Structure formats: structure tokens, C-alpha cells
Amino acid sequence: MKLKKFMAMLLIAVMACCLATACGSSESAEEPAEEAAVEKTDVKIGVRSDLIDYYNAIEPVLKAKGYNPEMVSFDDSIQPNVALAEGSIDINWFQHEPYLTAYNAENGTDFVMVQPKTYAPLFAMYSTKHKSVEELPDGAVIGVCNDATNQDRGLKMLADNGLITLDESVEVATVHDIKDNPHNFTFQEAEMQMLPQSIDDLDAICLAGQHMVNAGSDPSAYLIKSSDEQEYAVGFVVNAADAEAEWAKDIAATAQCDELAAALEEVSGGALLPVWK
């Protein structure tokens, strides 16, 4: 009888140990789930060095939202993407989508632009001889950029305003893709930074407003402006794995703030436009 009683007590002890172990395993299994639910707040943001003023404008706003941002600056437009691919930064903020698409294609990366975007470079037509496009005479000489992207922007701006017609089968238009030129405009190609120096010798020039600022002119004194701001708007970019991350979306949305709008006006002189205004 004593042996049976001892065996029964031993069996109860073993079962109690098993139950305790099972409960311990259940509790430890739940702990990682709780950690995984914690939202990311420490974020390293890569920016180009010439855009630091705009980062400084949004940093206090991000901190007020509960983030702990750290800026990492780069001197060119390559290294912020290299750092993102390597994982030394979490997100970068310096590029527009056409540049991003070309970079992904050339480098095999899978970066994604987070919505919403923030600001876009103003691209417009300027003239010191004429006050409106209606005043442009037949045979007017118009300066356009000699690089592919900005020449395409200039020509499409003219086409959108009914001044010329382009071959729609061409993705990136050049002066050779003009199908109809009813006003017999002559197009003179030049480097973008050189066009402001030629403005008095031409009837009009088409270029990014920042180069008018650099030349000491008012970028808002344009005849017409492009309607492609959303396409060329700068946005926050992440690796594909973070494309749907709430912290990334929240940072992008938070950057659309009055503080950034004021900095864009003050620093760029109106050459960079907040896309949410």
C-alpha cells in the first residue's frame, strides 16, 4: 500500500511539472508577439546635403509625433540609395519617381516611394520680352534644355498648352519629335544653367525655376508652368519590405506640414512647391 501511495504521489508531481513547463512555454511564446507589435520609432533618414534645411524643418514635427529621427547626409544622389540598400539607413528623402525608376532598373534594387509625396521642382517658361504666351510671335526662338529629361518636360509643357504637337508614340520627346509647329517656333538647345544667361537674346526659355533663382530672378514670374508636379515630386523612399510599414507612411504624411511649406518658400525662393498646397 505504501508503494502504491508513493507511486501515485510521484505521478502527480510529474504531471504538475509538465503543466508548469507548458504554461511557461505559452507565456514565452507570447512575448515575441508583443515585441513585434511595437511600432518603429527610431528612424535613420538619408538626405542629400543641399536639402538639409528641409529636413531641419520637419524634424521637430516628427519628434512631436513620437519619432526619434536621425539625419544622415550625403553629398550626391547615389550614396543615399546605396546606404538604403545596405541597410545603414531606414528611409531616404531626395529623389523623384523618374529618377527612382531609372535607379532601380540600372541597379537591380526594389526601392518604393511612399505616399504621399512632399514637394516638386517648379518647371516653367520665362521671358523678358513677352508677358504672356499669346504675345509670342510666329518664328519665336525658344530655349530648351539639352538634357533628355528636362527637354522632354519643356516640350510636353508646350504641347499641354497647345503651342506644339508631339509624336505620342515617343516616351521621352526631343525637338525631333515635334509633329506640328503651327507658330514656326525655332528651338535652341543649351545646358539648363546657361539658359538664364541667354534669356534676353531669346523670346522665351523653358527650364526649372531653381536656375532662375540661381540667376537672381523671380521663379514665380513665368508665362506658363508644367503640370507634371506630381510625377516629379520628391518623396520618401524605402526598401520594398517596408513599403506598407505604418511608420514610413506616417513619416511621409507628417512631412506635409506648414513648417516644410515655409522652408521651401524661404530657402528655394519659390522654386520648390509643396504638392499638398
Order of alpha helices (4+ residues) and beta strands (2+ residues): alpha-beta-alpha-beta-alpha-beta-alpha-beta-beta-beta-alpha-beta-beta-beta-alpha-beta-alpha-beta-beta-alpha-alpha-beta
